[in-house]
Each structure stands twice: as C-alpha cells, then as structure tokens.
Amino acid sequence: MDTPYTPIACALHDRLELAALRGREVTVNHSAADGPRASRIRILDIRVRDGEEWLVTEPPVEIRLDHILSLDGEPSAEGC
C-alpha cells in the first residue's frame, strides 16, 4: 500500500497511547494489503518512521496508524 500518510484523529491517538501505557490487549481492525483484518494485540509503543506513525505491538504486527478502522469496536475518526 503506497498511499500518503494521513494523520489520525487526536482522540484515537490518545486511546492508542493509553492502551500502550496500561499494557492492555485491544482489538484493532485495520486495512491490510489483502483486505480488512482484525488483530488482537498489546500495544507496546507508537513510533515515527519516515514521517509515518506505526504501532509497535505484541505479537509483532506492523500497523500504520492511518490504516486503523476501529479500536475495540469503536470507529476511528479523521483529523485532529
């Protein structure tokens, strides 16, 4: 997926950071190369690479933040 990165909603970013801080597992629905996918993960960190924000997760799954469709069933919104 070679699409330009689009910053995510501040509220979603806050929820992701809180989940990382608390070390709890979450379900992330996200778009992947082969279509939508749901992953049950523990968020370890959020990192910036080449101007894009990515989840660092356990088990290892690489998810670009703007590909997240929902977090624990709550849809993501656009922009801050």
C-alpha positions as CSV (number, residue, x, y, z in Angstrom):
1,M,0.0,0.0,0.0
2,D,1.8,3.1,-1.2
3,T,-0.6,5.8,-0.1
4,P,0.5,9.1,1.5
5,Y,0.2,9.1,5.3
6,T,-2.8,10.9,6.8
7,P,-2.6,12.0,10.4
8,I,-5.2,10.2,12.6
9,A,-7.7,11.8,14.9
10,C,-6.3,13.1,18.2
11,A,-8.9,11.1,20.2
12,L,-7.8,7.8,18.5
13,H,-4.1,8.7,19.1
14,D,-4.9,9.3,22.8
15,R,-6.7,6.0,23.1
16,L,-3.8,4.2,21.5
17,E,-1.3,5.8,23.8
18,L,-3.5,5.0,26.9
19,A,-3.7,1.3,25.8
20,A,0.1,1.3,25.4
21,L,0.6,2.9,28.9
22,R,-1.8,0.4,30.5
23,G,-0.3,-2.6,28.6
24,R,-3.7,-4.0,27.9
25,E,-4.8,-6.0,24.9
26,V,-7.0,-4.4,22.3
27,T,-8.7,-5.4,19.1
28,V,-7.6,-3.3,16.1
29,N,-9.5,-3.5,12.8
30,H,-7.3,-2.2,10.1
31,S,-6.8,-2.3,6.4
32,A,-4.0,-4.6,5.1
33,A,-2.7,-5.4,1.6
34,D,-5.1,-8.4,1.4
35,G,-8.2,-6.5,2.8
36,P,-9.6,-5.6,6.2
37,R,-8.1,-7.5,9.1
38,A,-8.8,-7.7,12.9
39,S,-5.8,-8.2,15.2
40,R,-5.8,-8.8,18.9
41,I,-2.6,-7.1,20.1
42,R,-0.9,-5.5,23.0
43,I,0.4,-2.0,22.0
44,L,4.0,-1.5,23.2
45,D,4.7,1.9,21.7
46,I,3.9,4.3,18.8
47,R,6.9,5.2,16.7
48,V,7.5,7.5,13.8
49,R,9.3,6.2,10.7
50,D,9.8,8.2,7.5
51,G,7.1,10.7,8.6
52,E,4.5,7.9,9.3
53,E,3.3,6.7,12.7
54,W,3.3,3.0,13.4
55,L,2.2,0.7,16.2
56,V,4.8,-1.4,17.9
57,T,2.9,-4.4,19.1
58,E,3.0,-7.8,20.7
59,P,2.6,-10.2,19.0
60,P,4.7,-8.5,16.3
61,V,2.2,-6.9,13.8
62,E,3.1,-3.7,12.0
63,I,0.2,-1.3,11.6
64,R,0.3,2.2,10.2
65,L,-1.9,4.4,12.3
66,D,-3.9,5.8,9.4
67,H,-4.9,2.2,8.4
68,I,-6.8,1.7,11.6
69,L,-10.5,1.4,11.0
70,S,-11.6,0.8,14.6
71,L,-10.2,0.2,18.1
72,D,-12.1,-2.2,20.3
73,G,-15.1,-1.8,18.0
74,E,-15.2,2.0,18.2
75,P,-14.7,3.5,14.7
76,S,-11.7,5.8,14.1
77,A,-12.4,9.4,13.1
78,E,-10.3,11.6,10.8
79,G,-8.0,14.5,11.7
80,C,-7.3,16.4,14.9
